[in-house]
């Protein structure tokens, strides 16, 4: 069950990242999962938070890490 929760959280974060201007392609879920781990984003935090909270946290983190994310893709 934990695997499905983590997958759902990773997909949710990937969807938020994809909507951010400047990210022109879908990033691999493995890259998103690694990025979530590096930034201490837990699956439970994503699944039980409201959509606005997820979007604002992810957008803030992406703005700080965007050059690294683009190179990795």
C-alpha positions, 0 to 999 in steps of 0.5 A, a space after each residue: 500500500 505504501 508503494 501506491 501512496 508514494 506513486 500517487 504523491 510523486 504523480 501529484 508533484 509531477 503534475 504541479 511541476 509540469 504546470 510551472 512556466 519554464 518546465 517544457 517537458 514531463 520529467 521522469 517520475 524517478 527524478 521527481 521521487 529523488 527530488 522529493 526525497 532531497 527536499 524532505 517531501 513525504 508522500 503523506 504530506 502530499 496526499 493529506 495536504 490541500 492542493 494549494 499547499 502542495 502547489 505553493 511548496 513545490 513551486 517555491 522549491 522548484 524556483 530554488 532548484 530549477 537550474 539543477 532540475 533542468 540539467 537532470 532532465 
